[in-house]
Amino acid sequence: MSRFAKAMARANRVLAENLSDGLATYRRANGETIAGVPYTLELETLVYDDPESGVGRFANTIEVPVAQVPKSGRGDVVITADRRWEYLNAISDDGDFRRFEVM
């Protein structure tokens, strides 16, 4: 890994830890558990199932770092201090952070 890639990974980790809503436990559908995952919760985020239609809807979303949670899917659960959030579907993934709809 290049020095730049290491510096970016370190910067992403520091930003995620300091700008997140807290730390959560990510539990995959197969039972695997990842503790201490920084997350950002957004309530009532406008999402578009079909961007061409221009019709959006409001959904609750959570964003997690891809470095700590490389895969996400149906049956996964994010456990925060306040409640459990069930994974519904992917919203975005830029390679550094993944945002998905939760219920």
Stockholm file with secondary structure:
# STOCKHOLM 1.0

chainA/1-103         MSRFAKAMARANRVLAENLSDGLATYRRANGETIAGVPYTLELETLVYDDPESGVGRFANTIEVPVAQVPKSGRGDVVITADRRWEYLNAISDDGDFRRFEVM
#=GR chainA/1-103 SS CCHHHHHHHHHHHHHHHHHSSEEEEEECTTSCEEEEEEEEEEEEEEECSSTTTTCCEEEEEEEEETTTCCCCCTTCEEECSSCEEEEEEEEEECSSEEEEEEC
#=GC SS_cons         CCHHHHHHHHHHHHHHHHHSSEEEEEECTTSCEEEEEEEEEEEEEEECSSTTTTCCEEEEEEEEETTTCCCCCTTCEEECSSCEEEEEEEEEECSSEEEEEEC
//
